[in-house]
Amino acid sequence: MRVIGLMSGTSYDAIDAAAADIRIDGDTLVLTPLGMVSEPYSGELRAAVAAAVPPASTTVGQICQLDTEIGQAFAAVAARANAELCGGSAELISSHGQTMFHWVEGAQVKGTLQLGQPAWIAEKTGCTVVSDLRSRDVATGGQGAPLVSAFDVLWLNGRTSGSVALNLGGIANVTAPGGGGTTADGPAVPIAFDTGPANALIDAAVSEFTAGEQWFDLGGALGEAGTPNVDLLAHLLSEPYYTQPAPKSTGKELFHRDYLLAALRGYESLSLADIVATLTALTARTVADSVKALAATEVVVSGGGTKNPTLMAMLRDELGDIALVSSDELGVTSDIKEALAFAVLGFLTAHGLPGSIASCTGARHASVLGSLTPGSRGLPRITSVPSAPKTMRIEAL
């Protein structure tokens, strides 16, 4: 099946579309990436999203407008991906949408909201769309995140018992296919969770203190120029989220501009470079602490944070003897991974197969994820329903 995965993360900077041919061979999911296209949000739409996410307030009217405009933007990128990567032959589109709110109370996720009305995508492309992939897991008691764990477990299963997947987006998350949790019978089961901010607080600081002229630390230049402040770092590390047990998830509902400004009270004399260096060190430390707790021997990293050499250098220092490997080395381009993961989840949904792993999200059971919006071409033709795959093989074109 030829599938397009659509993704925009918590940094809400761009919409990524990855296309792939996906099939199941015995107990192996075979994935052949076909490429990726990416389109930045328009300045107006990005500003509208930023104005509506926490801690900002919004209205039902603004949410309706955003749902439409994000859906239209996703539809345009999907159509481009279908034309440029698939020659118009895509059979299914799986859209993550744009996360606007992840409702967490204590250790429990009560709800999650991703906008980007799938009807616009179905109308524009003619393809059936799988969307709203997180809500079913939440309804079964899960965190609804990180859903990329299903991809990670298939991908790294059998590599080494100590392999851990790491994604550095706005929020950082890890997946340990070989365990960290146990069943009642004792064998290790996969575990996954959000470790905390990756780029979220760095982006917030840069945007705030440059009055919006910059909105991320390009090339890690600010972080490299600054010096982490030991006292501020210790203050930031006192955040209770870091000591909560997994499964757990978080987002900009916690790690946002006002959170940062409150944390910086008493540190007004610090330069922007020192603030960014400290926040970069925070990401490196919290990720490394989480990885070490999983007894990792290897970290396979992907996501936008890999483009920040200062963050990567700090992370290498924090990890010590634990190997840090780019996902590119294992056949999955870092920029494409999350969109590919949602293409796989959409494929599983279309075949009636679970796309969540209960031990990773904390759900009562694994679930078939998402909702279907049929396209003008009708539902994808499924000739047979295979059994759930146990591993994944990446094949080049």
C-alpha positions as CSV (number, residue, x, y, z in Angstrom):
1,M,0.0,0.0,0.0
2,R,1.3,3.5,-0.9
3,V,0.8,5.8,2.1
4,I,1.5,9.4,2.9
5,G,2.1,10.4,6.5
6,L,1.6,14.0,7.5
7,M,3.1,15.5,10.6
8,S,3.5,18.9,12.4
9,G,5.0,18.8,15.8
10,T,4.9,20.9,18.9
11,S,7.2,23.5,17.4
12,Y,4.5,24.2,14.7
13,D,7.0,25.4,12.2
14,A,6.2,23.3,9.2
15,I,4.2,20.4,7.8
16,D,6.1,17.4,6.8
17,A,4.8,14.7,4.4
18,A,6.6,11.4,3.9
19,A,5.5,8.8,1.4
20,A,6.2,5.1,1.6
21,D,5.3,1.8,0.2
22,I,4.3,-0.5,3.0
23,R,3.5,-4.2,3.1
24,I,3.6,-7.1,5.6
25,D,5.7,-10.1,4.8
26,G,5.1,-12.8,7.4
27,D,5.7,-11.1,10.8
28,T,7.7,-8.3,9.2
29,L,6.5,-4.9,8.1
30,V,8.5,-3.9,5.0
31,L,8.8,-0.1,4.6
32,T,10.2,1.5,1.5
33,P,10.5,5.3,1.9
34,L,9.7,7.3,-1.2
35,G,10.9,10.7,0.0
36,M,9.6,13.7,1.8
37,V,8.3,17.2,1.1
38,S,8.0,19.9,3.7
39,E,6.2,23.3,3.7
40,P,6.6,25.9,6.5
41,Y,3.4,27.3,7.9
42,S,2.6,30.8,6.5
43,G,3.6,33.5,8.9
44,E,-0.1,34.3,9.5
45,L,-1.1,30.7,10.3
46,R,1.9,30.1,12.6
47,A,1.1,33.2,14.5
48,A,-2.5,32.1,14.8
49,V,-1.5,28.7,16.2
50,A,1.0,30.3,18.6
51,A,-1.7,32.7,19.8
52,A,-4.1,29.9,20.6
53,V,-1.9,27.3,22.4
54,P,-1.4,27.5,26.2
55,P,-1.0,29.6,28.1
56,A,-3.1,31.8,25.7
57,S,-6.8,31.7,25.8
58,T,-8.9,31.3,22.6
59,T,-12.5,31.1,21.4
60,V,-14.6,28.4,19.7
61,G,-14.6,30.6,16.6
62,Q,-10.8,30.8,16.5
63,I,-10.6,27.0,17.0
64,C,-13.0,26.5,14.1
65,Q,-11.0,28.8,11.9
66,L,-7.7,27.1,12.8
67,D,-9.2,23.6,12.2
68,T,-10.2,24.7,8.7
69,E,-7.0,26.6,7.8
70,I,-4.7,23.9,9.2
71,G,-6.7,21.3,7.3
72,Q,-6.3,23.3,4.1
73,A,-2.6,23.7,4.7
74,F,-2.2,19.9,5.3
75,A,-4.3,19.2,2.2
76,A,-2.0,21.3,0.0
77,V,1.1,19.5,1.3
78,A,-0.5,16.1,0.9
79,A,-1.4,16.9,-2.7
80,R,2.1,18.0,-3.4
81,A,3.5,14.8,-1.9
82,N,1.1,12.7,-3.9
83,A,2.1,14.4,-7.1
84,E,5.9,14.6,-6.5
85,L,6.6,11.4,-4.5
86,C,3.8,9.0,-5.6
87,G,3.0,10.1,-9.1
88,G,-0.6,10.5,-8.0
89,S,-0.8,6.9,-6.8
90,A,-1.2,7.3,-3.0
91,E,-3.8,5.0,-1.6
92,L,-4.0,6.4,1.9
93,I,-3.1,9.5,3.9
94,S,-2.4,9.4,7.6
95,S,-2.5,12.9,9.2
96,H,-1.3,13.6,12.7
97,G,-2.7,17.2,12.5
98,Q,-1.5,20.0,14.8
99,T,-1.6,19.4,18.5
100,M,-3.3,22.3,20.2
101,F,-3.9,20.9,23.7
102,H,-2.9,17.8,25.6
103,W,-5.0,17.7,28.7
104,V,-3.0,16.2,31.6
105,E,-4.1,16.1,35.2
106,G,-1.5,14.5,37.5
107,A,-0.4,11.3,35.8
108,Q,-3.6,10.9,33.8
109,V,-4.3,12.2,30.3
110,K,-8.0,13.3,30.1
111,G,-8.0,14.3,26.5
112,T,-6.0,15.5,23.5
113,L,-6.8,17.8,20.7
114,Q,-5.2,17.9,17.2
115,L,-6.6,20.3,14.6
116,G,-6.5,20.0,10.8
117,Q,-9.9,19.0,9.5
118,P,-9.3,15.8,7.4
119,A,-12.2,16.5,5.1
120,W,-10.0,19.1,3.3
121,I,-7.3,16.5,2.8
122,A,-9.7,13.9,1.5
123,E,-11.4,16.4,-0.8
124,K,-8.1,17.8,-2.2
125,T,-6.4,14.4,-2.8
126,G,-9.3,12.0,-3.3
127,C,-7.6,9.7,-0.8
128,T,-9.1,8.2,2.4
129,V,-7.6,9.9,5.4
130,V,-6.8,8.4,8.8
131,S,-6.8,11.2,11.5
132,D,-7.2,11.8,15.2
133,L,-4.8,8.9,16.0
134,R,-4.2,9.8,19.7
135,S,-7.7,9.9,21.1
136,R,-8.5,6.2,21.1
137,D,-5.4,5.4,23.2
138,V,-6.5,8.1,25.7
139,A,-10.0,6.6,25.8
140,T,-8.4,3.3,26.9
141,G,-6.5,5.0,29.8
142,G,-3.3,5.7,27.8
143,Q,-1.3,8.8,27.5
144,G,-1.9,9.0,23.7
145,A,1.8,9.6,23.5
146,P,4.4,8.9,22.3
147,L,2.6,7.0,19.5
148,V,5.9,6.9,17.6
149,S,6.8,4.1,20.0
150,A,5.0,1.5,17.9
151,F,7.3,2.4,15.0
152,D,10.3,2.4,17.2
153,V,9.6,-1.0,18.7
154,L,9.1,-2.6,15.2
155,W,12.2,-0.8,13.9
156,L,14.6,-1.5,16.7
157,N,13.2,-4.9,17.8
158,G,16.1,-7.3,17.9
159,R,18.8,-4.8,17.2
160,T,20.3,-4.8,20.7
161,S,18.6,-5.1,24.1
162,G,20.0,-1.7,25.0
163,S,18.9,0.3,22.0
164,V,16.7,3.3,22.8
165,A,15.1,5.6,20.2
166,L,15.1,9.3,20.9
167,N,13.2,12.0,19.2
168,L,14.2,15.7,19.7
169,G,11.2,17.8,18.7
170,G,9.6,20.5,20.8
171,I,9.3,17.8,23.4
172,A,11.7,14.9,23.7
173,N,10.6,11.3,23.9
174,V,12.3,8.0,24.2
175,T,11.3,4.4,23.4
176,A,13.1,1.4,24.8
177,P,11.9,-1.7,22.9
178,G,13.9,-4.0,25.1
179,G,12.3,-2.9,28.3
180,G,12.5,-0.8,31.4
181,G,9.2,-2.2,32.5
182,T,8.2,-5.8,33.3
183,T,5.1,-7.9,33.0
184,A,3.8,-10.0,35.9
185,D,5.7,-12.9,34.6
186,G,9.0,-11.0,34.5
187,P,10.0,-10.6,30.9
188,A,10.9,-7.1,29.7
189,V,8.2,-5.2,27.8
190,P,8.7,-2.0,25.8
191,I,8.5,1.3,27.5
192,A,8.2,4.9,26.1
193,F,7.6,8.4,27.5
194,D,8.2,12.1,27.1
195,T,11.4,13.1,28.9
196,G,10.5,16.8,28.9
197,P,11.4,19.7,26.7
198,A,13.8,19.3,23.8
199,N,13.5,22.6,21.8
200,A,10.3,24.0,23.5
201,L,11.9,26.2,26.1
202,I,14.9,27.1,23.9
203,D,12.5,28.3,21.2
204,A,10.4,30.2,23.8
205,A,13.5,32.0,25.1
206,V,14.8,33.0,21.7
207,S,11.4,34.2,20.5
208,E,10.7,36.2,23.7
209,F,14.1,37.9,24.0
210,T,14.4,38.8,20.3
211,A,10.9,40.1,20.2
212,G,10.0,37.5,17.7
213,E,12.8,38.4,15.2
214,Q,14.1,34.8,15.8
215,W,12.2,31.8,17.0
216,F,14.8,29.1,17.4
217,D,18.5,28.9,18.1
218,L,19.8,28.6,14.5
219,G,22.8,26.3,14.4
220,G,23.0,26.3,18.2
221,A,24.9,29.6,17.9
222,L,23.4,31.2,21.0
223,G,23.8,28.1,23.1
224,E,27.4,27.7,22.0
225,A,28.2,31.4,22.8
226,G,26.7,31.2,26.3
227,T,27.6,29.4,29.5
228,P,25.1,27.3,31.4
229,N,24.2,28.9,34.8
230,V,24.6,26.2,37.4
231,D,22.0,27.7,39.8
232,L,19.4,28.2,37.1
233,L,19.9,24.7,35.8
234,A,19.4,23.3,39.3
235,H,16.2,25.3,39.6
236,L,14.9,24.1,36.3
237,L,15.8,20.5,37.2
238,S,13.5,20.7,40.3
239,E,10.5,20.5,38.0
240,P,8.3,17.6,39.4
241,Y,7.6,16.2,35.9
242,Y,11.1,14.8,35.6
243,T,10.7,12.5,38.6
244,Q,7.2,11.2,37.6
245,P,7.3,7.5,36.7
246,A,6.6,6.4,33.1
247,P,4.3,6.1,31.2
248,K,4.0,9.9,31.1
249,S,3.5,12.6,28.5
250,T,3.8,16.4,28.4
251,G,3.7,19.3,26.1
252,K,3.6,23.1,25.8
253,E,0.7,23.0,28.2
254,L,3.5,22.8,30.8
255,F,6.7,24.0,29.1
256,H,5.6,27.3,27.6
257,R,6.6,31.0,27.6
258,D,5.0,31.9,31.0
259,Y,6.6,28.8,32.6
260,L,10.0,30.0,31.3
261,L,9.5,33.6,32.5
262,A,8.5,32.4,36.0
263,A,11.6,30.2,36.1
264,L,13.8,33.1,35.2
265,R,12.7,35.4,38.0
266,G,15.9,36.3,39.9
267,Y,18.1,35.6,36.9
268,E,17.3,38.8,35.0
269,S,21.0,39.6,34.7
270,L,21.7,36.6,32.5
271,S,22.3,37.2,28.8
272,L,20.2,35.5,26.2
273,A,23.2,33.3,25.3
274,D,23.6,32.1,28.9
275,I,19.8,31.5,29.2
276,V,19.8,29.4,25.9
277,A,23.0,27.6,27.0
278,T,21.3,26.7,30.3
279,L,18.1,25.5,28.6
280,T,20.1,23.4,26.1
281,A,21.9,21.9,29.1
282,L,18.6,21.1,30.7
283,T,17.4,19.2,27.6
284,A,20.7,17.2,27.4
285,R,20.6,16.4,31.1
286,T,17.0,15.3,31.3
287,V,17.3,13.2,28.2
288,A,20.5,11.6,29.4
289,D,19.1,10.9,32.9
290,S,16.1,9.2,31.3
291,V,18.2,7.1,28.9
292,K,20.6,6.0,31.7
293,A,17.6,4.9,33.8
294,L,16.7,2.6,30.9
295,A,20.1,0.9,31.0
296,A,20.7,2.0,27.4
297,T,23.8,1.1,25.5
298,E,22.9,2.9,22.3
299,V,20.7,5.9,21.5
300,V,19.2,6.3,18.0
301,V,18.4,9.9,17.6
302,S,16.1,11.8,15.2
303,G,14.2,15.1,15.1
304,G,14.8,18.8,14.6
305,G,17.1,18.9,17.7
306,T,19.7,17.0,15.7
307,K,20.3,20.1,13.7
308,N,21.5,21.9,16.9
309,P,25.2,21.0,17.2
310,T,25.5,22.6,20.6
311,L,22.6,20.4,21.9
312,M,24.1,17.3,20.3
313,A,27.6,18.0,21.8
314,M,26.1,18.5,25.3
315,L,24.1,15.3,24.9
316,R,27.1,13.3,23.9
317,D,28.9,14.6,27.0
318,E,26.0,13.7,29.3
319,L,25.6,10.2,27.8
320,G,29.3,9.4,28.4
321,D,30.0,5.8,27.1
322,I,26.5,5.4,25.7
323,A,26.7,5.4,21.9
324,L,24.7,8.2,20.1
325,V,23.7,7.1,16.6
326,S,21.8,9.1,14.0
327,S,18.6,7.4,12.7
328,D,20.1,8.2,9.2
329,E,22.7,5.5,9.8
330,L,19.8,2.9,10.2
331,G,18.0,3.9,7.0
332,V,15.5,6.4,8.4
333,T,16.4,10.1,7.6
334,S,16.0,12.1,10.8
335,D,13.7,14.7,9.2
336,I,11.4,12.1,7.8
337,K,11.0,9.7,10.8
338,E,7.9,11.1,12.5
339,A,6.0,11.5,9.3
340,L,7.0,7.9,8.3
341,A,5.8,6.7,11.7
342,F,2.4,8.1,11.1
343,A,2.3,6.6,7.7
344,V,2.9,3.2,9.4
345,L,0.2,3.9,11.9
346,G,-2.3,4.8,9.2
347,F,-1.4,1.6,7.3
348,L,-2.0,-0.5,10.5
349,T,-5.4,1.3,11.0
350,A,-6.5,0.6,7.4
351,H,-5.8,-3.1,8.0
352,G,-7.6,-3.2,11.3
353,L,-4.4,-3.7,13.3
354,P,-3.4,-2.1,16.6
355,G,-1.1,1.0,16.4
356,S,-0.5,1.5,20.1
357,I,1.5,-0.5,22.6
358,A,-0.1,-0.6,26.0
359,S,3.1,-0.8,28.0
360,C,4.4,2.3,26.2
361,T,1.3,4.5,26.6
362,G,-0.1,3.0,29.8
363,A,-3.4,2.0,28.1
364,R,-5.5,-0.9,29.3
365,H,-4.9,-2.6,25.9
366,A,-3.6,-1.9,22.4
367,S,-6.0,-0.3,20.0
368,V,-6.7,0.3,16.4
369,L,-6.2,4.0,16.2
370,G,-7.9,6.9,14.5
371,S,-10.9,7.8,12.4
372,L,-11.4,7.3,8.7
373,T,-12.6,10.0,6.2
374,P,-13.3,8.3,2.9
375,G,-11.9,10.0,-0.2
376,S,-13.6,10.2,-3.6
377,R,-11.7,7.1,-4.7
378,G,-13.4,5.1,-1.9
379,L,-11.8,3.2,0.9
380,P,-8.4,1.5,0.2
381,R,-8.8,-2.0,-1.1
382,I,-7.6,-4.5,1.5
383,T,-7.4,-8.0,0.0
384,S,-6.5,-9.7,3.2
385,V,-5.9,-8.7,6.8
386,P,-2.4,-9.9,7.9
387,S,-1.5,-10.6,11.5
388,A,0.2,-7.8,13.4
389,P,3.9,-7.5,12.5
390,K,6.7,-8.0,15.1
391,T,9.6,-6.4,13.3
392,M,10.2,-3.9,10.5
393,R,12.6,-3.9,7.6
394,I,13.6,-0.7,5.8
395,E,14.2,-1.2,2.1
396,A,15.7,1.3,-0.3
397,L,14.1,2.0,-3.7
